[in-house]
Amino acid sequence: MRGNSPPEACHVLPGDGLRSNDISFWTLREDGYLLGFGALKRLEPGHGEIKSMRTAPDALGRGVGRFLLRHAIAEARAAATRE
């Protein structure tokens, strides 16, 4: 992310931060190739925050980000109904 974005626009959660129990992390792959990833952090019951979302340059324009965002929202809603 830092390689393609201005420093003031990079609000990056380090890799070790993605290992936290309050983080859900998903990848989207095709034939083993990583198309994109997304992460959601649970803040409190009923509230979460998208922490990371990235699409591989070769997969841009294929709906990867849209799919991952919809998945994160669906997972957050499902988690909220369980709380």
ABEGO torsion letter per residue (X at the ends): XAAABBAAABBBBBAAAAABAABBBBBBBBGGBBABBBBBBBABBGBBBBABBBBBAAABGAGAAAAAAAAAAAAAAAAAAAX
